[in-house]
């Protein structure tokens, strides 16, 4: 069987997501672990809520502990996040 002389196709590198997203750059992610078990296997998402506040969500793959944080208050309750995320009527 003859080989093709065309060069192998390579995928373009993924763009760096600066303000949140589901694929944070590992090197840019702060070195912290789960607040409950210390595992570094976390899913982390940053977002802006409806009221304009920036929050950071993390969920542990090992113990399933979830936290919401913002720069002003630190740890937030889920009720606090839901209140800020509601559309004003």
Beta strands, then each sheet from edge to edge (+ up, - down):
strand 1: 42-48
strand 2: 54-60
strand 3: 66-70
strand 4: 74-76
sheet 1: 1+ 2- 3+ 4-
end
